[in-house]
Amino acid sequence: MGHRSDFVAGFVIGGLLGTAVALLLAPRSGEETRTRLAGSAEDLGDRARDRAEEVIQKLRVTAEDLSQRGRVKLDEGAARLREVVERGRETLEEKARGFHERGEEQPKE
């Protein structure tokens, strides 16, 4: 995620600097240049905000998807664990019955 945010920041900064240089070097009056520079900066800021909102929305969707997948995997793991515990309990009960039927003493832990 760090690379994307670095790219977006670089893009915004590069756009602002490019716009500023182009407007400052253009043959216009100072007032007109400042007005155009302010307008361009505002437009670029709007585009950057829009892009940031898109990225944030995609992150929310991705986070929800990962969260859902995690819940599914957790539920699957819990179900498998319950099955293993149940099989272990059944095996212990069978062994205990076998000892009891043969009249043997059950091993102590």
C-alpha positions as CSV (number, residue, x, y, z in Angstrom):
1,M,0.0,0.0,0.0
2,G,2.9,2.3,0.7
3,H,4.0,2.3,-3.0
4,R,0.5,3.4,-4.1
5,S,0.4,6.3,-1.7
6,D,3.9,7.3,-2.6
7,F,2.9,7.2,-6.3
8,V,-0.3,9.3,-5.7
9,A,1.7,11.9,-3.6
10,G,4.4,12.1,-6.3
11,F,1.8,12.4,-9.0
12,V,0.0,15.3,-7.1
13,I,3.3,17.1,-6.3
14,G,4.6,16.6,-9.9
15,G,1.4,18.0,-11.3
16,L,1.4,21.0,-9.1
17,L,5.1,21.8,-9.9
18,G,4.6,21.2,-13.6
19,T,1.6,23.5,-13.6
20,A,3.3,26.2,-11.6
21,V,6.4,26.2,-13.9
22,A,4.3,26.2,-17.0
23,L,2.2,29.1,-15.8
24,L,5.1,31.1,-14.5
25,L,7.0,30.8,-17.8
26,A,4.0,31.6,-19.9
27,P,3.9,35.2,-21.3
28,R,1.0,36.5,-19.2
29,S,0.5,39.2,-16.6
30,G,1.2,38.4,-13.0
31,E,-2.4,38.6,-11.9
32,E,-3.6,36.4,-14.8
33,T,-0.8,33.9,-14.0
34,R,-1.7,33.8,-10.3
35,T,-5.4,33.3,-11.2
36,R,-4.6,30.5,-13.6
37,L,-2.2,28.9,-11.1
38,A,-4.8,29.0,-8.4
39,G,-7.4,27.5,-10.7
40,S,-5.1,24.8,-11.9
41,A,-4.1,23.9,-8.3
42,E,-7.8,23.8,-7.3
43,D,-8.6,21.5,-10.2
44,L,-5.7,19.2,-9.4
45,G,-6.7,19.2,-5.8
46,D,-10.2,18.2,-6.7
47,R,-8.9,15.4,-8.9
48,A,-6.5,14.2,-6.1
49,R,-9.4,14.1,-3.7
50,D,-11.6,12.2,-6.1
51,R,-8.8,9.7,-6.7
52,A,-8.2,9.4,-2.9
53,E,-11.9,8.7,-2.4
54,E,-11.7,6.0,-5.1
55,V,-8.7,4.4,-3.4
56,I,-10.4,4.6,0.0
57,Q,-13.5,2.9,-1.3
58,K,-11.5,0.2,-2.9
59,L,-9.6,-0.4,0.3
60,R,-12.9,-0.6,2.2
61,V,-14.2,-3.2,-0.3
62,T,-10.9,-5.2,-0.1
63,A,-10.9,-5.0,3.7
64,E,-14.5,-6.3,3.9
65,D,-13.7,-9.1,1.4
66,L,-10.6,-10.1,3.5
67,S,-12.6,-10.0,6.7
68,Q,-15.3,-12.2,5.2
69,R,-12.8,-14.7,3.9
70,G,-11.1,-14.7,7.3
71,R,-14.5,-15.4,9.0
72,V,-15.1,-18.3,6.6
73,K,-11.7,-19.8,7.2
74,L,-12.1,-19.4,10.9
75,D,-15.5,-21.1,10.8
76,E,-14.0,-23.9,8.7
77,G,-11.1,-24.4,11.1
78,A,-13.4,-24.4,14.1
79,A,-15.6,-27.1,12.5
80,R,-12.5,-29.2,11.7
81,L,-11.3,-28.8,15.2
82,R,-14.7,-29.9,16.6
83,E,-14.6,-33.0,14.4
84,V,-11.1,-33.9,15.5
85,V,-12.0,-33.4,19.2
86,E,-15.1,-35.5,18.7
87,R,-13.2,-38.3,17.0
88,G,-10.6,-38.2,19.8
89,R,-13.4,-38.4,22.4
90,E,-14.9,-41.4,20.7
91,T,-11.6,-43.1,20.4
92,L,-11.0,-42.6,24.2
93,E,-14.4,-43.9,25.0
94,E,-13.9,-47.0,22.8
95,K,-10.5,-47.7,24.5
96,A,-12.1,-47.2,27.9
97,R,-14.9,-49.7,27.1
98,G,-12.3,-52.2,25.8
99,F,-10.4,-52.0,29.1
100,H,-13.6,-52.3,31.1
101,E,-14.8,-55.3,29.0
102,R,-11.5,-57.1,29.5
103,G,-11.5,-56.2,33.1
104,E,-8.3,-54.3,32.8
105,E,-7.5,-51.3,34.8
106,Q,-7.4,-48.1,32.8
107,P,-3.9,-46.6,32.5
108,K,-3.4,-43.5,34.7
109,E,-1.9,-40.3,33.4
